[in-house]
Amino acid sequence: MSDEINVTAQNFQKEVLESSMPVLLDFWAEWCMPCRMIAPSVEQLADAYKGRIKVGKINVDAEADLAAQYNIISIPTLMVFNAGAVHSQKVGALPKRDIEGLFKDLVQ
């Protein structure tokens, strides 16, 4: 079972901006094939870094306002938040090691 959380406009403040640990967000959509391609890697990283990083998924179709707020124009977009601010961001289907590289400097 994955440790990913479903992030919505209702829980974004608490789960992301007020998080005591770094947060990796995966902006995705059900119809997006590259999103599906990286999903197993994101899930594996959520499990591997449990307790050190929080991993959340934001469905851009269901949370269009949230996606617009962060200027998400292409998916998948991976964004890492630390202390309530954007730390790093990449767009596209990345290999697992590149996804890990987005937050590796923030965890032990």
HUSUL-V626452 format. One record per residue. N is the residue number from 1. RES is the residue in one letter. OMEGA is omega in whole degrees, 0 to 359 (none if undefined). D_FIRST is the distance of its C-alpha to the first C-alpha in Angstrom with 1 decimal. Layout:
{{N	RES	OMEGA	D_FIRST} {N	RES	OMEGA	D_FIRST}}
This chain:
{{1	M	183	0.0} {2	S	178	3.8} {3	D	178	6.7} {4	E	177	9.0} {5	I	176	11.4} {6	N	182	13.8} {7	V	180	17.2} {8	T	176	20.3} {9	A	182	24.0} {10	Q	183	23.7} {11	N	183	21.2} {12	F	181	22.1} {13	Q	183	24.7} {14	K	187	22.6} {15	E	185	19.3} {16	V	187	21.1} {17	L	181	24.8} {18	E	182	24.8} {19	S	178	21.8} {20	S	177	22.8} {21	M	178	20.8} {22	P	181	20.7} {23	V	173	18.6} {24	L	179	17.7} {25	L	177	18.0} {26	D	175	17.4} {27	F	189	20.0} {28	W	173	19.3} {29	A	182	20.3} {30	E	185	19.1} {31	W	186	22.4} {32	C	182	22.2} {33	M	176	21.8} {34	P	177	21.7} {35	C	179	18.8} {36	R	181	16.9} {37	M	183	18.1} {38	I	184	16.7} {39	A	179	13.3} {40	P	179	11.7} {41	S	179	13.7} {42	V	180	12.8} {43	E	178	9.0} {44	Q	178	10.1} {45	L	177	12.5} {46	A	180	10.3} {47	D	184	8.6} {48	A	184	12.2} {49	Y	180	14.0} {50	K	180	12.0} {51	G	179	15.1} {52	R	177	17.4} {53	I	177	16.4} {54	K	179	14.7} {55	V	181	13.3} {56	G	178	14.1} {57	K	177	14.8} {58	I	177	18.2} {59	N	185	19.2} {60	V	177	22.9} {61	D	181	24.1} {62	A	184	22.9} {63	E	183	23.8} {64	A	180	26.9} {65	D	179	28.8} {66	L	177	26.2} {67	A	179	26.2} {68	A	180	30.0} {69	Q	181	30.2} {70	Y	175	28.7} {71	N	178	30.6} {72	I	181	27.8} {73	I	179	29.9} {74	S	180	27.8} {75	I	1	24.1} {76	P	170	21.8} {77	T	177	22.9} {78	L	183	21.0} {79	M	177	22.5} {80	V	176	22.1} {81	F	174	23.5} {82	N	181	24.9} {83	A	175	27.0} {84	G	181	27.0} {85	A	178	28.4} {86	V	180	27.4} {87	H	181	27.2} {88	S	183	26.6} {89	Q	175	25.9} {90	K	179	25.7} {91	V	174	25.8} {92	G	180	24.8} {93	A	184	22.5} {94	L	172	22.4} {95	P	183	21.4} {96	K	182	18.6} {97	R	178	21.4} {98	D	176	23.0} {99	I	179	20.0} {100	E	180	19.6} {101	G	179	23.4} {102	L	184	23.2} {103	F	186	22.0} {104	K	181	22.7} {105	D	182	26.0} {106	L	184	24.4} {107	V	179	22.3} {108	Q	none	23.4}}
